[in-house]
Amino acid sequence: MALQFPAGLTRRGFALAQELRASGFDVILSGDPCYGACDLALDTLEVADVLVHFGHAPVGPHERVIHEPVSMDFDPGMVREALPLLRGPRIGIVTTVQHVHLLEAVADELRRAGFDPVVAGGSGRTPHPGQVLGCSFRAARETGADEILYVGTGLFHPLGVQMATRARVVALDPFTGQATEVSAERFLRQRFGLIERARTAERIGVIVSAKSGQRRLDLARRLAGLSGRAILVMMREVTPEALLDLGCNAYVNTACPRLAYDDQARFPVPVLTPAEFEILLGIRSWEDYVADEWGEG
């Protein structure tokens, strides 16, 4: 069997591989970078009967692949730290796959505080109730709430929730207890600046991912067909060095949305989302800006 771990869990792999080998299994570890369930090490299936992917829920069906999510506990009572920022009474709740098992306990805490919590059901790329991904904020939209509580670390997901829902968003770090009202205004100003920088680009690469779980080929082809300056570029790993070597003046990303949003500071030229490219070409207005999500745009 083959084992695959994302960053943060990789160091667990060797010990587990040793345990499995001692039990009679022939084990191989995937040593390539892994960014999620959309980034499966399917090439290992050429030498293994099954791939066990740790840390994420499946984003689609794959034969001979077993997903083993890794849960991370916290004290649900920590939600009390966010209460001063919540207006309510109806509060949508979302989190990442590591914490979905505790959402009902968080909802109970909010009920005791007089709020009406809502957790949307799971489906598609987010099979667990209340689960969001960097490429899917459906669970936030489907709460129908004007206020969303995101429970988790970092600001990428809550910023995405706000852009996708236009709701008021409060982010709670369940480990530190820090609660913050999230505003995407400054982030969107930065994105607008990137669009303006890309206006003079003579060569635009439209990135399509070679990874099966990130490949939006139809979208990439549609976008490339919108401009004579654009050409499709298929890549497995989107790195600053690779973009520099290709020599385009700007890129449009149809691979993982986090590449454009999280990694722009690392890239040598503007990397736009599909909606931002449409704004650049004048076929979408800035007022119609949408977050880049799988199946959207």
N, C-alpha and C positions, 0 to 999 in steps of 0.2 A: 504494500500500500504506500501511497504518497501522502505526505502531510504538508499543509500550507498554513502559515501564520502571518497575520498582518504586522506592521510595525507596532511595537509595544508588547507584542506577545511572542515575538520571534525566539527570544532566549528560552522560552519554555519547550521549544521543539526538540532540542537534543536529548533532554532527560526523558521526555515522553517516547521518543524514538528508541531509546535504550530499553525502556520498560517493555515496549511492544516487541522488540527483537528478542528480549529474554523470554517472552511468551510464545515465541515461535513464528513471528511475522517477519517477512522481508520488507524492510522499511527504507524509504528514501525521503529526504527533506527537500522541499523547494527552497532554494536560496535566493530567488529573485525577489525584488520589491513587490509588495502586495498592498493595494489601496482599498480593497473592499471585495464584496461578493461579485462585483462586476469585473474583477480582475483575477479570475480563476487560473491556476497553473495547469491548464488542460493539456499542455505538452507532456506533463508527467504521466498521463494516461497511456503514452506510447510504451512506457516501461513498467507501469503499475496497473493492477486490476481495478483500483478504486482510489479516488482522491478525497481526503478528509480536509475540509476547509474550516478553520477555526475562527471564531470571533464575529461572524455575520450570519444573518438570515439570508436565504436564497432570494435572488432578484429575478430568477427564471429557472425553468426546468433544465437539468443536465443529467444525462445518464452517467452512472458510475461516479457521482459526486455526492458526498455526504456533508451536510453543513452542521457544524457544532458550535452554536452561539456560546459566548462567554458572558455570563451575567456579572454585574458589579453591584454590590449592595450599598445602601446608604440608609440613614435614619429618615423615614418618611416625615417625622416630626420637624425636620429641617425646613419644611415648606412654610412654617410659621414665620421664618425670616423674610419671606416675600409678601406677607399679608399687608404690611403698611403701603406697599406699592400697588396693590390690586384694588380695583374699583368695583368690578362685578356688576350685578350678582352672577352673571353667566360667564364662566371661565373655561375656555378650551385648554386641554393639557396635551402636550406632546413631549417626546424624548427620543433618544436613540435606542438601538436594539439592546444595548448593554443594561438599560434600566427599565425596559417595558414591564418587567415582572412586578415592579413596585408602583405602577401608575394607579392601580385601584386603591392602594394604601394612601397615596398622595391625595386622591380624590376624596377619600374618607376624611382626611385632615381638613380639606377645604369645606366639606359639608359641615363639619363640626364648627367651623368658623363662620357659617352662615352663607356660604357661596353655593352656586349651582354649577358643579364641574361637569364638563362634557369630554368624553374620549371617543373619537371616531373609530370605527371598525377597521380592520386591516384588509388589504387586497393588493394584488399586483406586486410591485417591487417592494412594498412595505407590508408584509403579511401580518404583522402584529398590530393590535389596536394601539393607536396613539403614536406609532413609529414614524419618524421622519428620516429621510436620507438627504445627503447633499444634492441629490438629483431629483428628489420628490418630496414635496410638502403637502401632498394631498390630504394627509391626516389632519393637518391644521385647517385647511380650507373647509373640510367636511364637518368640522365642529359647528360651523355657522355662527361662531362667537365673534364679538367685536373686540375681545380681549383674549390673548393667548398667553399661557404660562409655559415656557420651555424649561425643562429640568435637565441640566447637563452642563458640561464644561465647554468653554470657548464661546465665541460670538458668531462664528460662521453660520451655524444652523438657525439661531434666532433672527439674524439679519435676513436669511433666506425666507424664514416664516413671515417676517414683516413685508418683504417685497412681494411675496406670493399671495398674501391675504389682505394687505393694507390695514391690518388690525393693529391695535396697540399690543405690544409684546413686552413681557417681563421675563428676563432670563434669571434662573436660579442655579448657582453652582451647588450641587448637593453635598459637596465635600467641604467647602469653605463656608457655606452659608451666605455667601455674597449674592445679593439680588440687585439687578440693574434693569432700568427701563431702557429698551433698545431703540435706537434711532438709526435708520438707514440713510438719513439725509446727507451726511458727510460722505459716506460711501458712494452714494449715487452721484454726487458732484464729481468725485474722482472718476467714475465711469464715464460721465459726460465729457470730461477732459480728454479721456482716451479716444473717444469717438472723434473729437475735433483733431487730435494728433494724427489720426488715421486718414483724414480727408485727402491728404496729398500723396497717399501711398500709390505707387505705380504698380507694385506687385503684391498681391494679397493671396496668401495660402489658406485654403479652407481645410482645416485639419479633420480627418476622419480616423477614428481609432481602429487599430487592428485587433483590439481586445473585444471578444464577442459580447460582453456585457456592457460595453460602452459604444458600440458601433451604431451610429445613426447615419447610415450611408444615404438613405433617401433624402434626409434633411440636408446633408452636406452637398449632395448633387444639386438640390434645388437652390441652395445658397450660391454655389459656384456659378450656376446658370444665370444669376441676376446681374453679373458684371463681367465684362470682358477683361478686367484686371485680375480676376480670380481664377485659381486652379486648385484642384483637389490634391491634398498631400496626405497619404496614409502613413501613420506612425504608431508604433507600439508604446514607446516612451517619449513623452513630450518634455524635452529638456531645453534649458537656455542655449546650450551648445548646439543642439540640433537645429533650433530655430535660427541661430546665428549663421550656421553653415548653409542653410537653405537660401538665405539672403533676401527674403521677402521684407517689405516695408511694414507690413501688418499681417495679422493672422485672424482667422475666425475659428473658434473652437467648438467642435461638435462632440468632442470626447467628454471626459468627466467635467462637469461644470465648475468644479473647484479649481481647475487649472487656471481659468480666466479670473476667477474671483479671488482665490487665495494666493496664487503664485505670480500675479502680474509684476510685482516688484522685482522678481528674479529674471523676467524676460527682457530682451533687448529692445523690443518694439511692442506696440499695442497688440493685445490679444483680446478680441471682442467676442461677445456672446452672439448667438444667432439674432436675437432681437436688436442688439446694438448695431449689427451689420445692416439690418433693415432700416434702422434709423439713419445710419450713415448714408444709405442710398436714397433716402427720402420716401420710402414706401411704408414706413411706420413713423408715427409721431412720438416725440419724447414723452408726451402724456400717456401714451399707450405702452410704456415700458413694462416688461414682465421679466420675472426671474427665469433663468434658464433651468428647465426641468426636463426630465425624460418624458417624451411624449407631448411636450408643450412647444409652442412656438410655431 
